[in-house]
């Protein structure tokens, strides 16, 4: 019997700006709220769940101590349900879903939750994401020695990528403006609404604010203001706050199941996980592994890139989706069709869960068949997932 891993349902919080409307939410509570909403929406018997696997990139402060286990307890899930927390950097939420799917395909689990959470308001950024931080803080002496001390933080790395591919400041800014405009149009059209969990945030004056949309999207983004922003990582560079992802807060969760088990339980799978891949490439450039990861996922699925109806490439920085599009020759109007992390925000550990949720919804809306998600990750890694719509 061939076991198929499917997505029964997927939800996420609205994404809050750093120190914005989600600033008072403890990350464990934010994830617990998301998990309880997922379980309620699906109607899954919590006793059928085998594991809760959670991605979280900055595991310090309030995000230490196994966020997954603490959040599932906060969600009221069974005391006998285990949970584990993983760090695959920006792809942590996507990797959590992969691990759940792999356990299901192996026969160990029939139902599991793959999720992600990050509160960049409450735990800080960590040296990997801080301009000017010393690489010795996280790489150690031996890895640094292997690369002659040249293992930069992500900002200097993405400047190298932009230079290698010849991306101009104007092209990067244009892509960031596109992201905001597409995300604003998608929000106004209600394309994200069905995947959002209801929750309250807090306004600047401390009053309760119902959150019904992502906080960072700028519907009225001003091209002149974007063009006037100063480079962040080098005076001669092309990367600014305007063409990089926003630091944010958020959580997302997906119920992953074995297809026959889900159908026997009266659940209707929404998408099949066709293939999964993780790859690594040059840790100096850091962002290029999205290409081999995507190709591995395509090869395992027996598909060509032309067979993929929609692609999501996480917008950590504008050069990342642009290099992917250039390497694969993919149509612009099928890539990041509802904007991305430049507009919506990038709560590191949860972004994979958010983008998978978004991809499932958009495949259904368009009645398209195949979608691909790939996310670049610190240290020169990337994950890729191919989904097939079932409903």
FIDRENSE-786166 format. One record per residue (C-alpha): chain; residue in three letters; x, y, z. Coordinates in nm, 3 decimals, always signed. Layout:
N
+------+------+---------+---------+---------+
: unit : code :       u :       v :       w :
+------+------+---------+---------+---------+
:    A :  ALA :       X :       Y :       Z :
...
+------+------+---------+---------+---------+
***
This chain:
391
+------+------+---------+---------+---------+
: unit : code :       u :       v :       w :
+------+------+---------+---------+---------+
:    A :  UNK :  +0.000 :  +0.000 :  +0.000 :
:    A :  UNK :  +0.135 :  +0.341 :  -0.099 :
:    A :  UNK :  +0.078 :  +0.593 :  +0.178 :
:    A :  UNK :  +0.005 :  +0.949 :  +0.071 :
:    A :  UNK :  +0.061 :  +1.253 :  +0.292 :
:    A :  UNK :  -0.211 :  +1.514 :  +0.252 :
:    A :  UNK :  -0.298 :  +1.853 :  +0.396 :
:    A :  UNK :  -0.640 :  +1.845 :  +0.557 :
:    A :  UNK :  -0.644 :  +2.211 :  +0.652 :
:    A :  UNK :  -0.409 :  +2.504 :  +0.708 :
:    A :  UNK :  -0.441 :  +2.822 :  +0.913 :
:    A :  UNK :  -0.227 :  +3.115 :  +1.016 :
:    A :  UNK :  -0.248 :  +3.429 :  +1.222 :
:    A :  UNK :  -0.243 :  +3.769 :  +1.060 :
:    A :  UNK :  +0.120 :  +3.878 :  +1.054 :
:    A :  UNK :  +0.207 :  +4.159 :  +1.293 :
:    A :  UNK :  +0.481 :  +4.416 :  +1.247 :
:    A :  UNK :  +0.774 :  +4.394 :  +1.487 :
:    A :  UNK :  +0.665 :  +4.572 :  +1.807 :
:    A :  UNK :  +0.323 :  +4.608 :  +1.645 :
:    A :  UNK :  -0.022 :  +4.470 :  +1.717 :
:    A :  UNK :  +0.099 :  +4.123 :  +1.825 :
:    A :  UNK :  +0.367 :  +4.256 :  +2.060 :
:    A :  UNK :  +0.181 :  +4.152 :  +2.376 :
:    A :  UNK :  +0.129 :  +3.793 :  +2.262 :
:    A :  UNK :  +0.369 :  +3.545 :  +2.421 :
:    A :  UNK :  +0.486 :  +3.323 :  +2.129 :
:    A :  UNK :  +0.367 :  +3.008 :  +2.308 :
:    A :  UNK :  +0.019 :  +3.156 :  +2.349 :
:    A :  UNK :  +0.015 :  +3.277 :  +1.988 :
:    A :  UNK :  +0.091 :  +2.926 :  +1.866 :
:    A :  UNK :  -0.151 :  +2.768 :  +2.115 :
:    A :  UNK :  -0.428 :  +2.990 :  +1.981 :
:    A :  UNK :  -0.342 :  +2.881 :  +1.626 :
:    A :  UNK :  -0.332 :  +2.511 :  +1.714 :
:    A :  UNK :  -0.668 :  +2.518 :  +1.892 :
:    A :  UNK :  -0.827 :  +2.694 :  +1.594 :
:    A :  UNK :  -0.685 :  +2.434 :  +1.354 :
:    A :  UNK :  -0.818 :  +2.145 :  +1.560 :
:    A :  UNK :  -1.159 :  +2.307 :  +1.595 :
:    A :  UNK :  -1.183 :  +2.386 :  +1.222 :
:    A :  UNK :  -1.095 :  +2.036 :  +1.110 :
:    A :  UNK :  -1.294 :  +1.845 :  +1.369 :
:    A :  UNK :  -1.003 :  +1.604 :  +1.415 :
:    A :  UNK :  -1.021 :  +1.397 :  +1.731 :
:    A :  UNK :  -0.714 :  +1.522 :  +1.920 :
:    A :  UNK :  -0.657 :  +1.168 :  +2.047 :
:    A :  UNK :  -0.574 :  +1.065 :  +1.688 :
:    A :  UNK :  -0.279 :  +1.306 :  +1.668 :
:    A :  UNK :  +0.066 :  +1.149 :  +1.700 :
:    A :  UNK :  +0.287 :  +1.458 :  +1.720 :
:    A :  UNK :  +0.304 :  +1.836 :  +1.695 :
:    A :  UNK :  +0.617 :  +1.947 :  +1.510 :
:    A :  UNK :  +0.697 :  +2.318 :  +1.521 :
:    A :  UNK :  +0.951 :  +2.536 :  +1.347 :
:    A :  UNK :  +1.107 :  +2.825 :  +1.539 :
:    A :  UNK :  +1.428 :  +2.997 :  +1.429 :
:    A :  UNK :  +1.528 :  +3.214 :  +1.726 :
:    A :  UNK :  +1.513 :  +2.971 :  +2.016 :
:    A :  UNK :  +1.598 :  +3.191 :  +2.309 :
:    A :  UNK :  +1.407 :  +3.374 :  +2.580 :
:    A :  UNK :  +1.036 :  +3.299 :  +2.554 :
:    A :  UNK :  +1.098 :  +3.069 :  +2.258 :
:    A :  UNK :  +1.315 :  +2.820 :  +2.448 :
:    A :  UNK :  +1.200 :  +2.518 :  +2.641 :
:    A :  UNK :  +1.030 :  +2.341 :  +2.347 :
:    A :  UNK :  +0.766 :  +2.581 :  +2.215 :
:    A :  UNK :  +0.577 :  +2.292 :  +2.053 :
:    A :  UNK :  +0.508 :  +2.104 :  +2.376 :
:    A :  UNK :  +0.423 :  +2.417 :  +2.571 :
:    A :  UNK :  +0.187 :  +2.544 :  +2.301 :
:    A :  UNK :  -0.004 :  +2.218 :  +2.260 :
:    A :  UNK :  -0.061 :  +2.212 :  +2.635 :
:    A :  UNK :  -0.181 :  +2.572 :  +2.615 :
:    A :  UNK :  -0.413 :  +2.473 :  +2.332 :
:    A :  UNK :  -0.584 :  +2.216 :  +2.554 :
:    A :  UNK :  -0.459 :  +1.921 :  +2.350 :
:    A :  UNK :  -0.407 :  +1.585 :  +2.524 :
:    A :  UNK :  -0.138 :  +1.568 :  +2.789 :
:    A :  UNK :  -0.022 :  +1.247 :  +2.623 :
:    A :  UNK :  +0.050 :  +1.423 :  +2.292 :
:    A :  UNK :  +0.421 :  +1.493 :  +2.234 :
:    A :  UNK :  +0.566 :  +1.794 :  +2.058 :
:    A :  UNK :  +0.907 :  +1.894 :  +1.929 :
:    A :  UNK :  +1.064 :  +2.216 :  +1.807 :
:    A :  UNK :  +1.313 :  +2.245 :  +1.522 :
:    A :  UNK :  +1.532 :  +2.513 :  +1.364 :
:    A :  UNK :  +1.585 :  +2.515 :  +0.988 :
:    A :  UNK :  +1.616 :  +2.893 :  +0.999 :
:    A :  UNK :  +1.368 :  +3.069 :  +0.769 :
:    A :  UNK :  +1.233 :  +2.737 :  +0.642 :
:    A :  UNK :  +1.158 :  +2.598 :  +0.987 :
:    A :  UNK :  +0.779 :  +2.595 :  +0.946 :
:    A :  UNK :  +0.810 :  +2.427 :  +0.607 :
:    A :  UNK :  +1.051 :  +2.170 :  +0.749 :
:    A :  UNK :  +0.805 :  +2.095 :  +1.030 :
:    A :  UNK :  +0.543 :  +2.003 :  +0.771 :
:    A :  UNK :  +0.802 :  +1.792 :  +0.587 :
:    A :  UNK :  +0.887 :  +1.596 :  +0.901 :
:    A :  UNK :  +0.518 :  +1.537 :  +0.970 :
:    A :  UNK :  +0.461 :  +1.420 :  +0.613 :
:    A :  UNK :  +0.766 :  +1.194 :  +0.618 :
:    A :  UNK :  +0.647 :  +1.025 :  +0.938 :
:    A :  UNK :  +0.305 :  +0.973 :  +0.780 :
:    A :  UNK :  +0.447 :  +0.832 :  +0.456 :
:    A :  UNK :  +0.669 :  +0.595 :  +0.657 :
:    A :  UNK :  +0.370 :  +0.449 :  +0.843 :
:    A :  UNK :  +0.467 :  +0.575 :  +1.188 :
:    A :  UNK :  +0.188 :  +0.838 :  +1.207 :
:    A :  UNK :  -0.157 :  +0.880 :  +1.057 :
:    A :  UNK :  -0.218 :  +1.237 :  +1.180 :
:    A :  UNK :  +0.027 :  +1.507 :  +1.286 :
:    A :  UNK :  +0.046 :  +1.884 :  +1.296 :
:    A :  UNK :  +0.326 :  +2.076 :  +1.128 :
:    A :  UNK :  +0.348 :  +2.436 :  +1.246 :
:    A :  UNK :  +0.568 :  +2.739 :  +1.300 :
:    A :  UNK :  +0.591 :  +3.043 :  +1.523 :
:    A :  UNK :  +0.813 :  +3.347 :  +1.569 :
:    A :  UNK :  +0.781 :  +3.660 :  +1.779 :
:    A :  UNK :  +1.055 :  +3.892 :  +1.662 :
:    A :  UNK :  +0.908 :  +4.157 :  +1.889 :
:    A :  UNK :  +0.975 :  +3.960 :  +2.204 :
:    A :  UNK :  +1.294 :  +3.761 :  +2.149 :
:    A :  UNK :  +1.507 :  +3.991 :  +1.935 :
:    A :  UNK :  +1.680 :  +3.896 :  +1.611 :
:    A :  UNK :  +1.996 :  +3.703 :  +1.691 :
:    A :  UNK :  +2.340 :  +3.765 :  +1.535 :
:    A :  UNK :  +2.256 :  +3.604 :  +1.199 :
:    A :  UNK :  +2.008 :  +3.882 :  +1.124 :
:    A :  UNK :  +2.182 :  +4.177 :  +1.289 :
:    A :  UNK :  +2.386 :  +4.415 :  +1.070 :
:    A :  UNK :  +2.747 :  +4.425 :  +1.181 :
:    A :  UNK :  +2.728 :  +4.122 :  +1.413 :
:    A :  UNK :  +3.046 :  +3.918 :  +1.430 :
:    A :  UNK :  +3.020 :  +3.580 :  +1.251 :
:    A :  UNK :  +3.221 :  +3.413 :  +1.527 :
:    A :  UNK :  +2.916 :  +3.444 :  +1.749 :
:    A :  UNK :  +2.739 :  +3.157 :  +1.573 :
:    A :  UNK :  +2.977 :  +2.982 :  +1.330 :
:    A :  UNK :  +3.260 :  +2.881 :  +1.563 :
:    A :  UNK :  +3.629 :  +2.869 :  +1.480 :
:    A :  UNK :  +3.642 :  +2.555 :  +1.266 :
:    A :  UNK :  +3.370 :  +2.651 :  +1.018 :
:    A :  UNK :  +3.520 :  +2.999 :  +0.989 :
:    A :  UNK :  +3.864 :  +2.855 :  +0.927 :
:    A :  UNK :  +3.729 :  +2.634 :  +0.647 :
:    A :  UNK :  +3.612 :  +2.947 :  +0.461 :
:    A :  UNK :  +3.907 :  +3.169 :  +0.558 :
:    A :  UNK :  +3.689 :  +3.365 :  +0.798 :
:    A :  UNK :  +3.445 :  +3.459 :  +0.521 :
:    A :  UNK :  +3.104 :  +3.347 :  +0.645 :
:    A :  UNK :  +2.903 :  +3.668 :  +0.646 :
:    A :  UNK :  +2.565 :  +3.750 :  +0.795 :
:    A :  UNK :  +2.271 :  +3.742 :  +0.557 :
:    A :  UNK :  +2.283 :  +4.108 :  +0.460 :
:    A :  UNK :  +2.636 :  +4.103 :  +0.315 :
:    A :  UNK :  +2.557 :  +3.766 :  +0.154 :
:    A :  UNK :  +2.255 :  +3.896 :  -0.034 :
:    A :  UNK :  +2.461 :  +4.187 :  -0.160 :
:    A :  UNK :  +2.695 :  +3.929 :  -0.314 :
:    A :  UNK :  +2.396 :  +3.756 :  -0.475 :
:    A :  UNK :  +2.266 :  +4.082 :  -0.622 :
:    A :  UNK :  +2.609 :  +4.157 :  -0.766 :
:    A :  UNK :  +2.654 :  +3.807 :  -0.912 :
:    A :  UNK :  +2.319 :  +3.813 :  -1.091 :
:    A :  UNK :  +2.352 :  +4.179 :  -1.188 :
:    A :  UNK :  +2.033 :  +4.297 :  -1.019 :
:    A :  UNK :  +2.006 :  +4.674 :  -1.010 :
:    A :  UNK :  +1.863 :  +4.877 :  -0.726 :
:    A :  UNK :  +1.579 :  +4.981 :  -0.958 :
:    A :  UNK :  +1.485 :  +4.618 :  -1.033 :
:    A :  UNK :  +1.491 :  +4.523 :  -0.665 :
:    A :  UNK :  +1.279 :  +4.822 :  -0.565 :
:    A :  UNK :  +1.030 :  +4.749 :  -0.844 :
:    A :  UNK :  +0.989 :  +4.394 :  -0.717 :
:    A :  UNK :  +0.929 :  +4.515 :  -0.361 :
:    A :  UNK :  +0.663 :  +4.760 :  -0.481 :
:    A :  UNK :  +0.501 :  +4.476 :  -0.675 :
:    A :  UNK :  +0.492 :  +4.269 :  -0.355 :
:    A :  UNK :  +0.304 :  +4.537 :  -0.162 :
:    A :  UNK :  +0.058 :  +4.606 :  -0.442 :
:    A :  UNK :  -0.022 :  +4.240 :  -0.500 :
:    A :  UNK :  -0.058 :  +4.170 :  -0.126 :
:    A :  UNK :  -0.285 :  +4.472 :  -0.083 :
:    A :  UNK :  -0.502 :  +4.362 :  -0.376 :
:    A :  UNK :  -0.521 :  +4.007 :  -0.239 :
:    A :  UNK :  -0.621 :  +4.138 :  +0.104 :
:    A :  UNK :  -0.888 :  +4.365 :  -0.038 :
:    A :  UNK :  -1.024 :  +4.075 :  -0.245 :
:    A :  UNK :  -1.043 :  +3.854 :  +0.065 :
:    A :  UNK :  -0.799 :  +3.593 :  -0.067 :
:    A :  UNK :  -0.626 :  +3.550 :  +0.271 :
:    A :  UNK :  -0.938 :  +3.565 :  +0.485 :
:    A :  UNK :  -1.032 :  +3.195 :  +0.483 :
:    A :  UNK :  -0.692 :  +3.096 :  +0.620 :
:    A :  UNK :  -0.674 :  +3.349 :  +0.904 :
:    A :  UNK :  -0.744 :  +3.261 :  +1.266 :
:    A :  UNK :  -0.939 :  +3.531 :  +1.451 :
:    A :  UNK :  -0.746 :  +3.710 :  +1.723 :
:    A :  UNK :  -0.708 :  +4.046 :  +1.888 :
:    A :  UNK :  -0.398 :  +4.261 :  +1.885 :
:    A :  UNK :  -0.314 :  +4.581 :  +2.065 :
:    A :  UNK :  -0.304 :  +4.928 :  +1.911 :
:    A :  UNK :  -0.043 :  +5.196 :  +1.966 :
:    A :  UNK :  -0.252 :  +5.339 :  +2.249 :
:    A :  UNK :  -0.284 :  +5.002 :  +2.421 :
:    A :  UNK :  -0.647 :  +4.940 :  +2.323 :
:    A :  UNK :  -0.765 :  +4.607 :  +2.186 :
:    A :  UNK :  -0.763 :  +4.587 :  +1.806 :
:    A :  UNK :  -0.931 :  +4.298 :  +1.618 :
:    A :  UNK :  -0.677 :  +4.177 :  +1.363 :
:    A :  UNK :  -0.836 :  +4.090 :  +1.031 :
:    A :  UNK :  -0.540 :  +4.156 :  +0.800 :
:    A :  UNK :  -0.162 :  +4.154 :  +0.789 :
:    A :  UNK :  -0.025 :  +4.465 :  +0.952 :
:    A :  UNK :  +0.278 :  +4.541 :  +0.733 :
:    A :  UNK :  +0.120 :  +4.566 :  +0.387 :
:    A :  UNK :  +0.134 :  +4.917 :  +0.239 :
:    A :  UNK :  -0.144 :  +4.966 :  -0.013 :
:    A :  UNK :  -0.015 :  +5.314 :  -0.092 :
:    A :  UNK :  +0.355 :  +5.231 :  -0.121 :
:    A :  UNK :  +0.539 :  +5.531 :  -0.263 :
:    A :  UNK :  +0.803 :  +5.445 :  -0.529 :
:    A :  UNK :  +0.990 :  +5.770 :  -0.466 :
:    A :  UNK :  +1.016 :  +5.699 :  -0.096 :
:    A :  UNK :  +1.136 :  +5.343 :  -0.166 :
:    A :  UNK :  +1.398 :  +5.479 :  -0.406 :
:    A :  UNK :  +1.516 :  +5.726 :  -0.143 :
:    A :  UNK :  +1.596 :  +5.465 :  +0.123 :
:    A :  UNK :  +1.962 :  +5.422 :  +0.208 :
:    A :  UNK :  +2.141 :  +5.085 :  +0.168 :
:    A :  UNK :  +2.157 :  +4.894 :  +0.495 :
:    A :  UNK :  +2.465 :  +4.674 :  +0.463 :
:    A :  UNK :  +2.704 :  +4.875 :  +0.246 :
:    A :  UNK :  +2.709 :  +5.239 :  +0.131 :
:    A :  UNK :  +2.753 :  +5.113 :  -0.227 :
:    A :  UNK :  +2.497 :  +4.833 :  -0.184 :
:    A :  UNK :  +2.149 :  +4.779 :  -0.328 :
:    A :  UNK :  +1.969 :  +4.623 :  -0.031 :
:    A :  UNK :  +1.747 :  +4.856 :  +0.173 :
:    A :  UNK :  +1.467 :  +4.821 :  +0.423 :
:    A :  UNK :  +1.232 :  +4.864 :  +0.129 :
:    A :  UNK :  +1.345 :  +4.563 :  -0.074 :
:    A :  UNK :  +1.396 :  +4.325 :  +0.220 :
:    A :  UNK :  +1.142 :  +4.129 :  +0.420 :
:    A :  UNK :  +0.988 :  +4.282 :  +0.729 :
:    A :  UNK :  +1.071 :  +4.154 :  +1.079 :
:    A :  UNK :  +0.741 :  +4.032 :  +1.216 :
:    A :  UNK :  +0.537 :  +3.817 :  +1.453 :
:    A :  UNK :  +0.308 :  +3.529 :  +1.360 :
:    A :  UNK :  +0.217 :  +3.161 :  +1.370 :
:    A :  UNK :  +0.074 :  +2.902 :  +1.133 :
:    A :  UNK :  -0.027 :  +2.536 :  +1.150 :
:    A :  UNK :  -0.128 :  +2.257 :  +0.912 :
:    A :  UNK :  -0.300 :  +1.926 :  +0.981 :
:    A :  UNK :  -0.112 :  +1.661 :  +0.785 :
:    A :  UNK :  -0.261 :  +1.314 :  +0.747 :
:    A :  UNK :  -0.240 :  +0.984 :  +0.564 :
:    A :  UNK :  -0.496 :  +1.014 :  +0.287 :
:    A :  UNK :  -0.692 :  +0.694 :  +0.349 :
:    A :  UNK :  -0.692 :  +0.755 :  +0.726 :
:    A :  UNK :  -0.821 :  +1.109 :  +0.677 :
:    A :  UNK :  -1.100 :  +0.997 :  +0.446 :
:    A :  UNK :  -1.196 :  +0.713 :  +0.681 :
:    A :  UNK :  -1.224 :  +0.971 :  +0.961 :
:    A :  UNK :  -1.462 :  +1.179 :  +0.750 :
:    A :  UNK :  -1.204 :  +1.446 :  +0.672 :
:    A :  UNK :  -1.164 :  +1.589 :  +0.323 :
:    A :  UNK :  -0.800 :  +1.643 :  +0.221 :
:    A :  UNK :  -0.736 :  +1.970 :  +0.039 :
:    A :  UNK :  -0.393 :  +1.899 :  -0.112 :
:    A :  UNK :  -0.149 :  +1.614 :  -0.161 :
:    A :  UNK :  +0.217 :  +1.658 :  -0.074 :
:    A :  UNK :  +0.370 :  +1.532 :  -0.398 :
:    A :  UNK :  +0.737 :  +1.572 :  -0.316 :
:    A :  UNK :  +0.972 :  +1.734 :  -0.068 :
:    A :  UNK :  +1.338 :  +1.828 :  -0.079 :
:    A :  UNK :  +1.605 :  +2.000 :  +0.125 :
:    A :  UNK :  +1.932 :  +2.114 :  -0.027 :
:    A :  UNK :  +2.242 :  +2.310 :  +0.063 :
:    A :  UNK :  +2.472 :  +2.531 :  -0.141 :
:    A :  UNK :  +2.744 :  +2.794 :  -0.092 :
:    A :  UNK :  +2.719 :  +2.928 :  +0.267 :
:    A :  UNK :  +2.889 :  +3.251 :  +0.162 :
:    A :  UNK :  +2.614 :  +3.335 :  -0.088 :
:    A :  UNK :  +2.355 :  +3.163 :  +0.140 :
:    A :  UNK :  +2.049 :  +3.219 :  -0.082 :
:    A :  UNK :  +2.115 :  +2.999 :  -0.386 :
:    A :  UNK :  +2.005 :  +2.656 :  -0.254 :
:    A :  UNK :  +1.648 :  +2.735 :  -0.363 :
:    A :  UNK :  +1.756 :  +2.629 :  -0.713 :
:    A :  UNK :  +1.884 :  +2.275 :  -0.637 :
:    A :  UNK :  +1.609 :  +2.221 :  -0.377 :
:    A :  UNK :  +1.341 :  +2.307 :  -0.635 :
:    A :  UNK :  +1.504 :  +2.089 :  -0.899 :
:    A :  UNK :  +1.522 :  +1.794 :  -0.658 :
:    A :  UNK :  +1.153 :  +1.834 :  -0.574 :
:    A :  UNK :  +1.065 :  +1.847 :  -0.944 :
:    A :  UNK :  +1.276 :  +1.541 :  -1.022 :
:    A :  UNK :  +1.123 :  +1.340 :  -0.739 :
:    A :  UNK :  +0.774 :  +1.433 :  -0.858 :
:    A :  UNK :  +0.856 :  +1.351 :  -1.221 :
:    A :  UNK :  +0.755 :  +1.704 :  -1.320 :
:    A :  UNK :  +0.903 :  +1.992 :  -1.518 :
:    A :  UNK :  +0.890 :  +2.350 :  -1.402 :
:    A :  UNK :  +0.643 :  +2.414 :  -1.686 :
:    A :  UNK :  +0.400 :  +2.176 :  -1.512 :
:    A :  UNK :  +0.387 :  +2.399 :  -1.202 :
:    A :  UNK :  +0.093 :  +2.638 :  -1.204 :
:    A :  UNK :  +0.198 :  +2.857 :  -0.910 :
:    A :  UNK :  +0.529 :  +2.916 :  -0.735 :
:    A :  UNK :  +0.602 :  +3.079 :  -0.402 :
:    A :  UNK :  +0.964 :  +3.182 :  -0.343 :
:    A :  UNK :  +1.003 :  +3.342 :  -0.004 :
:    A :  UNK :  +1.091 :  +3.709 :  -0.031 :
:    A :  UNK :  +1.366 :  +3.721 :  +0.229 :
:    A :  UNK :  +1.519 :  +3.987 :  +0.002 :
:    A :  UNK :  +1.419 :  +4.089 :  -0.351 :
:    A :  UNK :  +1.716 :  +3.914 :  -0.521 :
:    A :  UNK :  +1.599 :  +3.572 :  -0.399 :
:    A :  UNK :  +1.277 :  +3.527 :  -0.603 :
:    A :  UNK :  +1.438 :  +3.716 :  -0.890 :
:    A :  UNK :  +1.731 :  +3.474 :  -0.913 :
:    A :  UNK :  +1.492 :  +3.177 :  -0.893 :
:    A :  UNK :  +1.280 :  +3.319 :  -1.175 :
:    A :  UNK :  +1.588 :  +3.383 :  -1.387 :
:    A :  UNK :  +1.737 :  +3.038 :  -1.330 :
:    A :  UNK :  +1.413 :  +2.855 :  -1.418 :
:    A :  UNK :  +1.277 :  +3.097 :  -1.678 :
:    A :  UNK :  +0.946 :  +3.099 :  -1.497 :
:    A :  UNK :  +0.658 :  +3.334 :  -1.590 :
:    A :  UNK :  +0.638 :  +3.641 :  -1.368 :
:    A :  UNK :  +0.258 :  +3.628 :  -1.351 :
:    A :  UNK :  +0.269 :  +3.285 :  -1.183 :
:    A :  UNK :  +0.528 :  +3.376 :  -0.919 :
:    A :  UNK :  +0.432 :  +3.515 :  -0.576 :
:    A :  UNK :  +0.097 :  +3.615 :  -0.718 :
:    A :  UNK :  -0.034 :  +3.757 :  -0.389 :
:    A :  UNK :  +0.285 :  +3.932 :  -0.285 :
:    A :  UNK :  +0.521 :  +3.794 :  -0.027 :
:    A :  UNK :  +0.727 :  +3.854 :  +0.284 :
:    A :  UNK :  +0.848 :  +4.196 :  +0.170 :
:    A :  UNK :  +0.488 :  +4.315 :  +0.209 :
:    A :  UNK :  +0.329 :  +4.069 :  +0.451 :
:    A :  UNK :  +0.628 :  +4.019 :  +0.680 :
:    A :  UNK :  +0.861 :  +3.733 :  +0.767 :
:    A :  UNK :  +0.816 :  +3.583 :  +1.117 :
:    A :  UNK :  +1.100 :  +3.342 :  +1.051 :
:    A :  UNK :  +0.983 :  +3.012 :  +1.195 :
:    A :  UNK :  +0.623 :  +3.052 :  +1.082 :
:    A :  UNK :  +0.672 :  +3.171 :  +0.725 :
:    A :  UNK :  +0.677 :  +2.820 :  +0.578 :
:    A :  UNK :  +0.342 :  +2.740 :  +0.737 :
:    A :  UNK :  +0.201 :  +3.072 :  +0.616 :
:    A :  UNK :  +0.316 :  +3.023 :  +0.259 :
:    A :  UNK :  +0.188 :  +2.664 :  +0.244 :
:    A :  UNK :  -0.148 :  +2.789 :  +0.372 :
:    A :  UNK :  -0.147 :  +3.060 :  +0.107 :
:    A :  UNK :  -0.046 :  +2.817 :  -0.169 :
:    A :  UNK :  -0.325 :  +2.571 :  -0.086 :
:    A :  UNK :  -0.582 :  +2.851 :  -0.090 :
:    A :  UNK :  -0.462 :  +3.002 :  -0.416 :
:    A :  UNK :  -0.449 :  +2.665 :  -0.595 :
:    A :  UNK :  -0.812 :  +2.617 :  -0.497 :
:    A :  UNK :  -0.914 :  +2.966 :  -0.597 :
:    A :  UNK :  -0.764 :  +2.927 :  -0.943 :
:    A :  UNK :  -0.860 :  +2.560 :  -0.974 :
:    A :  UNK :  -0.495 :  +2.497 :  -1.058 :
:    A :  UNK :  -0.322 :  +2.163 :  -1.009 :
:    A :  UNK :  +0.040 :  +2.199 :  -0.893 :
:    A :  UNK :  +0.213 :  +2.450 :  -0.670 :
:    A :  UNK :  +0.574 :  +2.476 :  -0.552 :
:    A :  UNK :  +0.711 :  +2.651 :  -0.245 :
:    A :  UNK :  +1.078 :  +2.709 :  -0.178 :
:    A :  UNK :  +1.240 :  +2.902 :  +0.107 :
:    A :  UNK :  +1.605 :  +3.005 :  +0.141 :
:    A :  UNK :  +1.761 :  +2.944 :  +0.481 :
:    A :  UNK :  +2.057 :  +3.070 :  +0.679 :
:    A :  UNK :  +2.381 :  +2.884 :  +0.621 :
:    A :  UNK :  +2.307 :  +2.823 :  +0.254 :
:    A :  UNK :  +2.015 :  +2.578 :  +0.277 :
:    A :  UNK :  +1.666 :  +2.563 :  +0.126 :
:    A :  UNK :  +1.353 :  +2.352 :  +0.138 :
:    A :  UNK :  +1.111 :  +2.289 :  -0.148 :
:    A :  UNK :  +0.761 :  +2.139 :  -0.149 :
:    A :  UNK :  +0.532 :  +2.049 :  -0.440 :
:    A :  UNK :  +0.159 :  +2.030 :  -0.371 :
:    A :  UNK :  -0.128 :  +1.897 :  -0.581 :
:    A :  UNK :  -0.476 :  +2.041 :  -0.528 :
:    A :  UNK :  -0.740 :  +1.782 :  -0.438 :
:    A :  UNK :  -1.056 :  +1.993 :  -0.398 :
+------+------+---------+---------+---------+
***
